[in-house]
Amino acid sequence: MGAPCGATPSGTPPLPQLGPARPYKSQDFQQLFAGLCEKARLPSHLRFGDLRRSGMTEAADAGATDDELRAQSGHKTRNIVAVYVRSTPKQAGNAIAKRVRHRTQKERLSE
């Protein structure tokens, strides 16, 4: 058996033991996720990768920068952020608000 759930590196959430101690494979998470979706009565077409996409989009909605998103996801390049982050009305609203603030500050400086 693997280490007990409480014996994880500091700050990391414990992972369930999926059987005999061995490295986790992507299919392990997919199977675990499918079972959780079934129990939660979520659509069967959802995949484990959808959690990453949802989490990164939510962080972008909150104003996270591309570098912050890369740090969260563990990706090395910025172009991969576009694969996971979906454009949302919230992001558009944030961009518009930033532009209005910028124009207002610019006009005050010219007075």
N, C-alpha and C positions, 0 to 999 in steps of 0.2 A: 504494500500500500504506500501511497505517496505521503507527503507531509500533511499534517492536519490543516484544516482550513485557516486556523488562526496563525499558522507559521508561514507568513508571507513577508517579502521584503517590505520595509516600512513604507506606508503610503499607498500600497497597491491593494486593490480589492481581491479577496480570495476567489479562486476558481473552484468549481465543483470537481470532485474526483470522478472521472469517467470510466474507471475500471483500473486494471493493473497499471502501476506507475510506468509511464512512457511519455514521450513528447506529444503535445497536442497537435492534431492535424486539422486542416480547415474543415474536413468532413465531420469532425467531432463537434465543432461549433455549429455547423449547419444542422446536424441532427438534434443537438440540444435546443437550438433556436426553433426548429420546426416543432418540437414537442411543447416548448413554451407558448408558441403561437397558437397551437391547438388548444392548450389549456385556457388561454386567454380569449379564445374564440376570435382570433385575428385572421385575416384572409390568408389562405395557404400559399398565395403567390409571393408573399413577403420573403426576403432573403436576409441573412445575417448582415451582408454588406449594406443593406438599406439603413441599418442603425448608424453606420459611419456617415452616410450621406445626410441623414436627418440631423445628426449631431453637428456636422460641419455647417450645414445650412442654418441651423439654429444659432450657432456661434457667429456666423456672418451677419445674421439678423441683429445680433446684439452689438455689432460693430467691430468684431475681431478682424485684425489685419490678415493679409495673406501669410505673413511670417508667423503670426500667432496660430493660424489654422494649420500650417505645416508642422508647427511644434506639437499641436494637439494630435494630428494624424500620423506623424512620424515620416511624412514624405520629405524627400530631399529637394525637389524642384517646385517652383511656384506654378508651373503650367498644370500640374496635376490637381491643384485646388479647383480649377474650373470643371474637372471631371466630377467632383463630388458636391460642390456647392451649387445649388439651384438658385437662380435669380427669383426674388420674391418681391411683392409690393412693399414689404417692410424695408428691404434694402434700397429700393427706388426712393422711398420716402426719406430715408436717411441721407441719400445722395442729394436730394433736392434741398433738404434742410441745411446741409453743409454748404451748398452753393449759395443759398439765400444769406446765410451768416457771412460768408466770404464777401459777397457783393455789398452787404450792409456795412461791414467793417471797412471795405475799400472806399465807399462813399463818404464815410465819416472822416477818413484820413484825408480826403481831398477837400474837405470843407475848411 
